[in-house]
Amino acid sequence: MYPLTKRLFDILFSGLLLVLFFWLLLLSWILAAIDTRTNGIFIQERVGQFGKLFTIYKLRTIQVGKHLDELQISTLGQFLRNYKLDELPQLLTVLKGEMSFVGPRPDIVGYYDVLEGDDRKILELKPGLTSLAALKYYNEDALLKKQAEPLTYNDEVLFPDKIKMNLDYYYHQSFCTDFKIIVTTLKFIFRRGKINSLIVLCV
């Protein structure tokens, strides 16, 4: 019953949000395109449910300098990230059924798809827009930049903790749990957004 309820919620809620905020998605896309001097859309293959690859879409938030290795998040890009507006295109992916509102954040090949034993149960879940692990590591990029060996830190510290948290979600998933995570995510987005707005005003 829960999978059916979850899918029905995904369809109805993503459809409603797309209708209500299509103008915001369109505006954010135009601004992202102008800001990054690209088509404004970031496209990448990620590992989905049962290890099947799917295409994820996000609004671009990184500007490319004169040299291709000069990458930086723009002020607008940071704003889009703070309020998760860069994730708006993924509502279409949720509507298609390749993602859900709540579930492990989709990763690139070489992580979830190579899990073994009970850890592979995570692959039975649809990737999500949000999760408790995603909220815990919302500042993952900044955290990795502080490490002498970012890749090693990710593989030996961050990713194993994400596996543990997502596996815990697998064993305790329910509509009530999903609803609590969504509410927690919305509170987090607006609280973090207000904090960053104050920082910008004070600078």
N, C-alpha and C positions, 0 to 999 in steps of 0.2 A: 504493500500500500504506500509506503514511504517514497520509493522511487517514482511512482506515478504522481504523487502529490508534489514532489520536488520538481518534476518535469513540468507539471501544470503551472506551478508557481513561476518557474523560469520563463515559460512562454508568455504568460499574462503580464508579469512584471516587466520583462524586457520590452515587450510590445508597448506597454503603457509608457515606459520611460522614453522609448524612441519617439513616440507621438508627442509627448510633452516637451522633450528636450532636443528634438531634431534641429531646431534653430540654433541651439547652443553648440551642438555637434558641428553643424555647418560653419558657424562663426569661428569656432576653435580651430577647425581644419584650415580655413582661409588664413587666419592669423599665423598658424603654425607653418603654413606654406611660405608666407611672406617672411616670417622670422628666420626660417632655416634655409630659405632660398632653394627649396626642393618641392616635390609634389605634396609634402606635408604628411605623408603616410609612411610609417615604418612597418615593414613586412618581414616576417621570419617564421621558419618552420619550428614547431614545438612538439613535444611528445604529449599525446592525449590519452584518453581512456583506452585501456588494454594495450598501450604502447603504440597505438596508431598515430601517425604524424598528421598534423593539421596546420593550417596557416593562421597565424595570429596577426592582428592589425592594431596598431597604436598610432597616435598622433606623434609626429617627430618633435622632440624637445631639445635636440642637440644640434648646435651650429658647427659647420665645418669651416675651418680657417683656410688661409691661402695654401697651406700644406695639408694633405689628407690626414696626417696624424695629429693635427691640431683640432681636437674635439672638446667642446665645452657646452654645458647646459646653459641656455640663455635665461635671462630674467623671466621672459614669458614662459619658457619651457619649465622653469622651476615652479611658476604659478600653476601651470597645467598639471604638473606632477603633485603639487601639494593638495590640490582639490580633486585629484584623480581624473581630471578631464581628459588626459591623454589616453585613458582606458575606455572612453565612450564608444569607440568603434567596436569594442568587444561585445557590446550588447547585441550586435548582429550575430556574432558567433554563438552567444547564449541562445538566441532565438533559433538558430540552425540546429542546436543540440550538441555542438562540439564542446561547449563549455557550460558551466553552471554558475550561479551567483556565488555559491560557497563550495570550496574544494581547494586542493593543493594548487598553488600557482604553477602554470605550465613551464617546464624547463626545456632547455635544448637537449639534443641527443647526447647520451653519455652519462646521464644521471639516473633519472627514474627508470629508464628503460633497461638498465643493467643491474637493477636491484635483484637480490636473491632471497630465497626463503620466504618467511612471513612478510618481509618488507615489500614484496611484490604485490601484496594486497592493495597497496596504495594505487596501483595501476587500474584497479577496478573502479576507482573514483573518477568522475569527470573533473578536469582542471577547473578551477574557479577564479572568479574575479577577486575574491578575498578569502582569507583564512586566518586563524590565530597565529600561524607561523609567519604569514605575510605582515601582520600587524606588528609582531615582535621585531621583525627585521625590516621595518619600513625604511630605515636609514642604511641599508645594506651597502650601497655604493660608497658612502662616506666611511663606513666601518672598514671596508676592504682597503680603501686608500691609506688607512693608518697602519696597515700591516706591511711588514718587510717582504713577505711572500703571500700576496693576496690569494692566489689560486690554491696554495696549500692550506691556507686558513679556511677558505671556503669548503674545500673537499674534506678536511679533517675536523672542522668545528661547526661551521654553519649548516652545511648540508646534512650531516648526521642528526643535528638537533631538529631540523625541519622534518626529517624522516620520522623521528620519534613523535613529534607533535601531530603530523598528518596521519600517522598510524593510530594515534590515540583518537583522532577525529573519526577514522574509519570504524573503530570499535564502538563509538558512542554517537554516531550520526543519527540525527532525527530532525524533523521539521522544526521542533522547538529549539534545538541547538543551532540550526541554520539561522533562525530568526534572531537569536541572541547575538550571533556573530555579525549579522548584517547591521543590527542596531549599534553594536560596539564599533563597527567600521565607520558608520555615519557620524557618530559622536567624535571619533578620532579624527576624521577628515576635517570637520568643521573646527574642532579645537586646534588642530595643527595649522589650519588655514588662518585662523585668527591670530595665532602666535606669529606666523610669518608676515602677516599684514602689519602687525605692530612693529616688527623689526624694520620693514621697509619704510614705514612712516618715521621711525626714529633716526634712520641713517641720513 
